[in-house]
Amino acid sequence: MSSDPKGAMPTGEGVSGPPEFFTPDRFAGQNVLITGAAQGIGQAVAHRIAHENGSLFLVDRAEIVHEVAAELAEVTTGTVGSATADLETWEGAEAMVAAGVEKLGCIDVVINNVGGTIWAKPFEHYTPEEIEKEIRRSLFTTLWSVRAELPALIDNGGGTIVNVSSVATRGVNRVPYAAAKGGVNALVSALALEAAEKNVRVVATAPGGTLAPARKVERGPGPEGEREKEWYQQIVDQTIDSSLFKRYGTLAEQAAPIVFLASREASYITGTVVPVAGGDQG
Ligand SMILES: NC(=O)c1ccc[n+]([C@@H]2O[C@H](COP(=O)([O-])OP(=O)(O)OC[C@H]3O[C@@H](n4cnc5c(N)ncnc54)[C@H](O)[C@@H]3O)[C@@H](O)[C@H]2O)c1
């Protein structure tokens, strides 16, 4: 969610200046690829890892990812590169990994963050084309990315895969998105079984509704008529009701557990999806 239509909560925070919390040098010597890094949670994660002196390869479909990379190159002591790719395609995912390895030499950590609900409506109102688009956006982006990244991690002696899922696997008015994120969760638990012997950890966070500045790149058309606005409002209401704190999370609150799971501190955690939603377990 990019804003709170009720105006009942603080406005979303940006990602300028140093983060409130960070661990100096935790990512020094680590090469981290982040998808969907042009804005939102992906940008917040990149910002924090830059402050922890990681090397970054930032990928997005939107050209503004290059601006984010240029800013963070001024922050980290590591190397920063960026590329545009459409991760709803296998070709995009393959090209992303090749470009990342070329820029950084090897990849230690990948954070697959692309996704997001495009429409908000009861399932019977989705067209077949819309359902396919939701699955492409929120499952295939991760499935293709992980398939393309895995050989690079294995060739490098191991590594870490962090996927960004959602607690909306139990959410109203977005069944196709929920199904896609349920697929992401299954990928985490099943791949962790196979990949442990190759020294690859596979984990995820499942964010709840998150406050952020207005999106520069929109996910879709947005609610148009009164009926669509009401369906969207039902999502907002459920998000607040199911949080024990009765509020949205912040970008920093989402970035923190992603960055921890991505770090070497989390070396004994694999196959786990961590809900980050004020007590909503998804
Ligand atoms: N924001 C929330 O409230 C929330 C809640 C739960 C889960 N999540 C999950 O967190 C992740 C990030 O969410 P966000 O709100 O920060 O995202 P966002 O919509 O603000 O940004 C997503 C980024 O991904 C890029 N992108 C979209 N499709 C792409 C494609 N095919 N190829 C390459 N790049 C593409 C966009 O250009 C954009 O920069 C998503 O997976 C989302 O499902 C978000």
The ligand as an SDF file (V2000), in Angstrom:
LIG
                    3D

 44 48  0  0  0  0  0  0  0  0999 V2000
    3.9790   -2.7340    0.1590 N   0  0  0  0  0  0  0  0  0  0  0  0
    3.2280   -3.5710    0.8660 C   0  0  0  0  0  0  0  0  0  0  0  0
    2.3190   -3.1530    1.5960 O   0  0  0  0  0  0  0  0  0  0  0  0
    3.5190   -5.0540    0.7940 C   0  0  0  0  0  0  0  0  0  0  0  0
    2.8290   -5.9290    1.6470 C   0  0  0  0  0  0  0  0  0  0  0  0
    3.0830   -7.3050    1.5720 C   0  0  0  0  0  0  0  0  0  0  0  0
    4.0130   -7.7800    0.6650 C   0  0  0  0  0  0  0  0  0  0  0  0
    4.6590   -6.9170   -0.1510 N   0  0  0  0  0  0  0  0  0  0  0  0
    5.6090   -7.4720   -1.1240 C   0  0  0  0  0  0  0  0  0  0  0  0
    6.8440   -6.7740   -1.0080 O   0  0  0  0  0  0  0  0  0  0  0  0
    7.4630   -6.6690   -2.2900 C   0  0  0  0  0  0  0  0  0  0  0  0
    7.7920   -5.2080   -2.5710 C   0  0  0  0  0  0  0  0  0  0  0  0
    6.5900   -4.4480   -2.4600 O   0  0  0  0  0  0  0  0  0  0  0  0
    6.5830   -2.8760   -2.6970 P   0  0  0  0  0  0  0  0  0  0  0  0
    5.2400   -2.3840   -2.2750 O   0  0  0  0  0  0  0  0  0  0  0  0
    7.7950   -2.2680   -2.1160 O   0  0  0  0  0  0  0  0  0  0  0  0
    6.6620   -2.8720   -4.2960 O   0  0  0  0  0  0  0  0  0  0  0  0
    6.4430   -1.6840   -5.3520 P   0  0  0  0  0  0  0  0  0  0  0  0
    5.2460   -2.0050   -6.1650 O   0  0  0  0  0  0  0  0  0  0  0  0
    6.4790   -0.3430   -4.6730 O   0  0  0  0  0  0  0  0  0  0  0  0
    7.7660   -1.8280   -6.2240 O   0  0  0  0  0  0  0  0  0  0  0  0
    7.9810   -2.9760   -6.9700 C   0  0  0  0  0  0  0  0  0  0  0  0
    9.1400   -2.7380   -7.9120 C   0  0  0  0  0  0  0  0  0  0  0  0
    9.2370   -3.8730   -8.7500 O   0  0  0  0  0  0  0  0  0  0  0  0
    9.3870   -3.4610  -10.0930 C   0  0  0  0  0  0  0  0  0  0  0  0
    8.8160   -4.4670  -10.9880 N   0  0  0  0  0  0  0  0  0  0  0  0
    7.5010   -4.7680  -11.1360 C   0  0  0  0  0  0  0  0  0  0  0  0
    7.3600   -5.7200  -12.0740 N   0  0  0  0  0  0  0  0  0  0  0  0
    8.6060   -6.0250  -12.5120 C   0  0  0  0  0  0  0  0  0  0  0  0
    9.1100   -6.9390  -13.4610 C   0  0  0  0  0  0  0  0  0  0  0  0
    8.2850   -7.7110  -14.1850 N   0  0  0  0  0  0  0  0  0  0  0  0
   10.4400   -6.9980  -13.6600 N   0  0  0  0  0  0  0  0  0  0  0  0
   11.2810   -6.2070  -12.9460 C   0  0  0  0  0  0  0  0  0  0  0  0
   10.8600   -5.3170  -12.0380 N   0  0  0  0  0  0  0  0  0  0  0  0
    9.5410   -5.2290  -11.8130 C   0  0  0  0  0  0  0  0  0  0  0  0
    8.6630   -2.1320  -10.1880 C   0  0  0  0  0  0  0  0  0  0  0  0
    9.1450   -1.3500  -11.2710 O   0  0  0  0  0  0  0  0  0  0  0  0
    8.9300   -1.5200   -8.8190 C   0  0  0  0  0  0  0  0  0  0  0  0
   10.0860   -0.7140   -8.8170 O   0  0  0  0  0  0  0  0  0  0  0  0
    6.4850   -7.2850   -3.2870 C   0  0  0  0  0  0  0  0  0  0  0  0
    6.8610   -8.6160   -3.5600 O   0  0  0  0  0  0  0  0  0  0  0  0
    5.1590   -7.2570   -2.5550 C   0  0  0  0  0  0  0  0  0  0  0  0
    4.2800   -8.2820   -2.9800 O   0  0  0  0  0  0  0  0  0  0  0  0
    4.4350   -5.5610   -0.1120 C   0  0  0  0  0  0  0  0  0  0  0  0
  1  2  1  0
  2  3  2  0
  2  4  1  0
  4  5  1  0
  4 44  2  0
  5  6  2  0
  6  7  1  0
  7  8  2  0
  8  9  1  0
  8 44  1  0
  9 10  1  0
  9 42  1  0
 10 11  1  0
 11 12  1  0
 11 40  1  0
 12 13  1  0
 13 14  1  0
 14 15  2  0
 14 16  1  0
 14 17  1  0
 17 18  1  0
 18 19  2  0
 18 20  1  0
 18 21  1  0
 21 22  1  0
 22 23  1  0
 23 24  1  0
 23 38  1  0
 24 25  1  0
 25 26  1  0
 25 36  1  0
 26 27  1  0
 26 35  1  0
 27 28  2  0
 28 29  1  0
 29 30  1  0
 29 35  2  0
 30 31  1  0
 30 32  2  0
 32 33  1  0
 33 34  2  0
 34 35  1  0
 36 37  1  0
 36 38  1  0
 38 39  1  0
 40 41  1  0
 40 42  1  0
 42 43  1  0
M  CHG  2   8   1  16  -1
M  END
$$$$
